[in-house]
Amino acid sequence: MKFSKLQATGNDFILLDARELERDWASLARKVCQRRFGIGADGLILVQSSLVADIRMRIFNSDGSEAEACGNGLRCVVRYAIEGGICQPRNISPHVLGIDVETIVGIRRAKAHISGHGVEWVEVSMGKPLFRPEEIPVSLEVDTVPVLGYPLVVGGEELHLAILSMGNPHAVTFISSPVAQFPLAEMGPEVEGHSVFPRRVNFEVVRALSEGEMEARVWERGVGETLACGSGACAIAVAAQLLGYAGSEVNIKLPGGELRLSWDGKGEVLLNGPVEEVFVGEWH
C-alpha cells in the first residue's frame, strides 16, 4: 500500500487512498503507527469516496480506536486529496480552493490556501460545540449548561474542568503556571479514563498569556500526549471565550506550533494552521 505521511503543527498522520481498499483498519493502525516497529504516527487516516461530499475521511488512533473528529487530521486530508488529485476542489479565489469532507460527525468545509509550493495553509470548519452532558458524553447531573467549572479530583489535586464536545469529548482546565510544569504524563491517563467519561475524553491544560493568546498541552484520547490537537484547540477557544479569557479570535501555542481559532459564540469553530508533507512510501 502506498502511503503519505503529513503533519500539522506536529500532529502526524499516515494517509491512505482507501477508495478501493478493504483491511482490518484498527489492526493496521496499531502496526503502522508504532514509532519503533512501524512508520510512526498519531493516527491512520483513510480517504474514501463519498456520496454527500467531495471525499470521506475516517481516522484511527494509534491504539486502533476510531475517532469521531480530528481537526489537524482533517487539514492533512485536504492537502493530500487536493495535491493527489483525489477530488476536484472549487475555486474560491485565485489562491484559495474549497472542498467538503464527510466525517462521522457530519460534513466539514475546508479552504486550502495555495502558493507556488502547493497547499501550505488550511482552514477547516469544525462544527458547532455541544454542551449538553448526553451530547458530550459525560455522566453528570447538572442544572445548567455549559459545564465550565466541574471539580474533578485526580492524583490528589482538584481540577476545574470545562467540558464540551467538538464531535468528540473534551475536558479543558486553565492553570496559572506554565503548562510545561504540569504533570500531564501522570494525570492525563487518569482524566482520560475517569468514570464520568463513558467514552473517555481528550484533556487540555491551558494557560492564558493574554486575551488573544494561550499556551496549551493536550492528552489525546487513544494516543497520549501529542504535539498538537485541532479539535482540542477548538475546545480551548470555546472554553476560553465562555470563561472570559479570550474574545472571538485566539492564537494557541502548542508544543508543535501555533494554531489560529475563531468562534462567533454561536456557529461553527474555524481552525487555521499550516500543513506539511513529511514523506511518502510503501507499506508491505
C-alpha positions as CSV (number, residue, x, y, z in Angstrom):
1,M,0.0,0.0,0.0
2,K,1.3,3.4,-0.9
3,F,1.0,6.0,1.8
4,S,1.9,9.6,2.6
5,K,2.9,10.9,6.0
6,L,1.8,14.5,6.8
7,Q,2.0,16.7,9.8
8,A,0.0,19.7,11.0
9,T,1.7,21.5,13.9
10,G,3.4,18.3,14.9
11,N,0.3,16.2,14.9
12,D,1.4,13.5,12.4
13,F,-0.7,11.1,10.4
14,I,-0.3,8.3,7.8
15,L,-2.8,8.8,4.9
16,L,-4.0,6.2,2.5
17,D,-6.1,6.5,-0.6
18,A,-8.6,3.8,0.5
19,R,-11.2,4.3,-2.2
20,E,-10.6,0.7,-3.4
21,L,-9.1,-0.9,-0.3
22,E,-10.5,-3.0,2.5
23,R,-8.5,-4.0,5.5
24,D,-8.7,-4.6,9.2
25,W,-8.1,-0.9,9.7
26,A,-7.9,-1.0,13.5
27,S,-5.2,-3.6,13.4
28,L,-3.3,-1.8,10.7
29,A,-3.4,1.4,12.6
30,R,-1.8,-0.2,15.6
31,K,1.0,-1.6,13.4
32,V,1.8,1.3,11.2
33,C,1.6,4.0,14.0
34,Q,4.3,2.4,16.1
35,R,7.3,4.7,16.2
36,R,9.8,1.9,16.6
37,F,8.4,-1.0,14.5
38,G,6.2,0.8,12.1
39,I,6.1,4.1,10.2
40,G,5.2,6.1,13.3
41,A,2.2,8.5,13.7
42,D,-0.5,9.7,16.0
43,G,-3.1,8.1,13.7
44,L,-4.0,6.4,10.4
45,I,-6.3,8.3,8.1
46,L,-8.3,6.8,5.2
47,V,-9.5,8.9,2.3
48,Q,-12.6,7.3,0.8
49,S,-15.3,8.1,-1.7
50,S,-18.4,9.9,-0.5
51,L,-21.9,10.2,-1.8
52,V,-22.6,13.5,0.0
53,A,-19.3,15.4,-0.1
54,D,-16.1,15.6,-2.2
55,I,-14.4,12.9,-0.1
56,R,-14.9,10.9,3.1
57,M,-12.4,10.7,5.9
58,R,-12.0,8.1,8.6
59,I,-9.3,8.2,11.3
60,F,-8.0,5.5,13.6
61,N,-5.9,6.4,16.6
62,S,-2.6,4.7,17.3
63,D,-4.3,2.3,19.7
64,G,-6.7,1.2,17.0
65,S,-9.8,3.1,18.2
66,E,-11.7,5.1,15.6
67,A,-12.0,8.8,16.4
68,E,-15.1,10.9,15.6
69,A,-13.2,14.1,14.9
70,C,-9.7,15.4,14.3
71,G,-9.1,18.9,13.1
72,N,-5.4,18.6,12.3
73,G,-6.0,15.3,10.6
74,L,-8.8,16.9,8.6
75,R,-6.4,19.7,7.5
76,C,-3.9,17.0,6.3
77,V,-6.6,15.2,4.4
78,V,-7.4,18.4,2.5
79,R,-3.8,18.8,1.3
80,Y,-3.5,15.1,0.5
81,A,-6.7,15.0,-1.5
82,I,-6.0,18.2,-3.5
83,E,-2.4,17.5,-4.3
84,G,-3.1,13.8,-5.0
85,G,-5.9,14.7,-7.5
86,I,-8.4,12.6,-5.5
87,C,-11.0,15.3,-5.7
88,Q,-11.8,18.3,-7.8
89,P,-11.8,21.4,-5.5
90,R,-13.8,24.6,-6.1
91,N,-12.1,27.8,-6.9
92,I,-12.9,30.3,-4.2
93,S,-10.4,32.9,-5.1
94,P,-7.1,33.0,-7.1
95,H,-5.2,31.3,-4.3
96,V,-7.9,29.5,-2.3
97,L,-9.5,26.2,-3.1
98,G,-12.5,24.7,-1.3
99,I,-13.6,21.1,-0.6
100,D,-16.2,19.4,1.6
101,V,-15.2,16.4,3.6
102,E,-17.6,13.8,5.1
103,T,-16.8,12.7,8.6
104,I,-18.5,10.6,11.2
105,V,-19.9,13.7,12.8
106,G,-21.0,15.5,9.6
107,I,-19.7,17.3,6.6
108,R,-16.8,19.7,7.2
109,R,-16.0,22.6,4.9
110,A,-12.4,23.4,4.2
111,K,-10.4,26.1,2.4
112,A,-6.9,25.4,1.2
113,H,-4.5,28.3,0.7
114,I,-2.2,27.7,-2.3
115,S,1.3,29.0,-3.0
116,G,3.9,28.1,-5.5
117,H,4.8,25.1,-3.4
118,G,1.2,23.7,-3.3
119,V,-1.1,23.7,-0.3
120,E,0.6,25.3,2.7
121,W,-2.3,26.5,4.9
122,V,-5.7,25.1,5.6
123,E,-8.8,26.4,7.3
124,V,-11.5,24.0,8.3
125,S,-14.9,24.5,9.8
126,M,-15.1,22.2,12.8
127,G,-18.8,22.3,13.6
128,K,-20.7,23.8,16.5
129,P,-19.6,23.0,20.0
130,L,-22.0,20.8,22.0
131,F,-22.6,21.3,25.7
132,R,-25.3,19.0,27.0
133,P,-23.9,16.1,29.1
134,E,-25.6,13.4,26.9
135,E,-24.1,15.0,23.7
136,I,-20.5,15.0,25.0
137,P,-21.0,12.4,26.6
138,V,-20.3,12.9,30.3
139,S,-22.1,11.2,33.3
140,L,-23.1,14.3,35.2
141,E,-26.4,15.6,36.5
142,V,-26.2,19.4,36.2
143,D,-28.7,22.2,36.5
144,T,-27.0,24.5,33.9
145,V,-25.1,24.1,30.7
146,P,-22.4,24.6,29.6
147,V,-20.4,22.9,32.3
148,L,-17.5,25.3,32.9
149,G,-16.0,24.5,36.3
150,Y,-16.7,20.9,37.2
151,P,-14.4,19.9,40.1
152,L,-12.6,16.6,39.4
153,V,-10.1,15.2,41.9
154,V,-7.2,13.5,40.2
155,G,-4.0,12.4,41.9
156,G,-4.9,14.3,45.0
157,E,-5.3,17.6,43.0
158,E,-8.7,19.2,42.2
159,L,-9.0,20.3,38.6
160,H,-11.8,22.6,37.4
161,L,-12.9,21.4,34.0
162,A,-14.9,23.0,31.2
163,I,-16.5,20.0,29.5
164,L,-17.8,20.1,25.9
165,S,-17.8,18.2,22.6
166,M,-16.4,19.2,19.2
167,G,-17.7,16.0,17.8
168,N,-15.5,14.2,20.3
169,P,-15.3,14.8,24.1
170,H,-13.0,17.4,25.7
171,A,-12.2,18.5,29.2
172,V,-10.3,21.8,29.5
173,T,-8.6,23.1,32.6
174,F,-7.0,26.5,32.9
175,I,-4.0,27.0,35.2
176,S,-1.8,30.0,36.2
177,S,1.6,28.3,36.0
178,P,3.4,27.4,32.7
179,V,1.9,24.3,31.1
180,A,5.3,22.8,30.7
181,Q,5.3,22.3,34.5
182,F,2.0,20.4,34.6
183,P,2.4,16.6,35.3
184,L,0.5,15.6,32.1
185,A,2.0,12.2,31.8
186,E,0.7,11.2,35.2
187,M,-2.6,13.0,35.2
188,G,-3.6,12.7,31.6
189,P,-4.4,8.9,31.7
190,E,-6.4,9.4,34.9
191,V,-8.6,12.1,33.4
192,E,-9.0,10.3,30.1
193,G,-10.2,7.1,31.7
194,H,-12.2,8.7,34.6
195,S,-15.6,7.1,35.2
196,V,-17.5,10.3,34.5
197,F,-16.4,10.0,30.8
198,P,-18.1,6.9,29.4
199,R,-16.2,7.2,26.1
200,R,-13.0,8.6,27.6
201,V,-12.0,12.2,27.0
202,N,-9.4,14.4,25.5
203,F,-7.7,16.5,28.2
204,E,-6.3,20.0,27.6
205,V,-4.2,22.0,30.0
206,V,-4.1,25.7,29.2
207,R,-2.6,29.0,30.5
208,A,-3.9,32.3,29.2
209,L,-1.0,34.6,28.2
210,S,-3.2,37.4,27.1
211,E,-6.7,37.9,25.8
212,G,-5.7,36.7,22.4
213,E,-3.0,34.2,23.2
214,M,-2.9,30.9,25.0
215,E,-0.3,28.1,25.6
216,A,-1.5,24.6,25.9
217,R,-0.7,20.9,26.1
218,V,-3.0,18.1,25.1
219,W,-3.5,14.5,26.3
220,E,-5.3,12.9,23.4
221,R,-7.7,10.1,23.9
222,G,-6.3,6.8,22.4
223,V,-2.9,8.4,21.7
224,G,-1.4,10.1,24.7
225,E,0.3,13.5,24.7
226,T,0.5,14.9,21.2
227,L,2.4,17.9,19.9
228,A,-1.0,19.5,18.8
229,C,-4.7,18.7,18.6
230,G,-7.1,20.5,16.3
231,S,-10.3,19.6,18.0
232,G,-8.6,20.2,21.3
233,A,-7.6,23.7,20.2
234,C,-11.2,24.3,19.2
235,A,-12.4,23.2,22.6
236,I,-9.9,25.5,24.3
237,A,-11.0,28.5,22.2
238,V,-14.7,27.9,23.1
239,A,-14.0,27.4,26.8
240,A,-11.6,30.4,26.9
241,Q,-14.3,32.7,25.4
242,L,-17.1,31.4,27.7
243,L,-14.9,31.9,30.8
244,G,-13.8,35.4,29.7
245,Y,-10.1,34.5,28.9
246,A,-10.4,35.3,25.2
247,G,-12.6,37.0,22.6
248,S,-13.8,35.7,19.3
249,E,-10.2,35.0,18.0
250,V,-7.3,33.4,19.7
251,N,-3.9,32.0,18.9
252,I,-3.0,28.8,20.7
253,K,0.7,27.9,21.2
254,L,1.2,24.1,21.4
255,P,4.5,22.2,21.5
256,G,4.2,21.5,17.8
257,G,3.4,25.0,16.7
258,E,0.7,27.7,16.7
259,L,-3.0,27.4,15.6
260,R,-5.4,30.2,15.0
261,L,-9.0,29.8,16.1
262,S,-12.1,31.9,15.6
263,W,-15.7,31.5,17.0
264,D,-18.6,33.9,16.9
265,G,-20.1,32.4,20.1
266,K,-23.0,30.7,18.1
267,G,-21.9,29.0,15.0
268,E,-19.1,26.7,13.9
269,V,-15.5,27.0,15.1
270,L,-12.9,27.8,12.5
271,L,-9.4,26.2,12.8
272,N,-6.4,27.6,10.8
273,G,-2.9,26.3,10.5
274,P,0.0,25.0,8.3
275,V,0.2,21.5,6.8
276,E,3.3,19.8,5.6
277,E,4.0,16.5,3.8
278,V,6.8,14.7,5.6
279,F,7.5,11.7,3.2
280,V,5.8,9.1,1.0
281,G,6.4,5.3,0.9
282,E,5.0,1.8,0.6
283,W,3.9,-0.5,3.4
284,H,4.5,-4.2,2.7
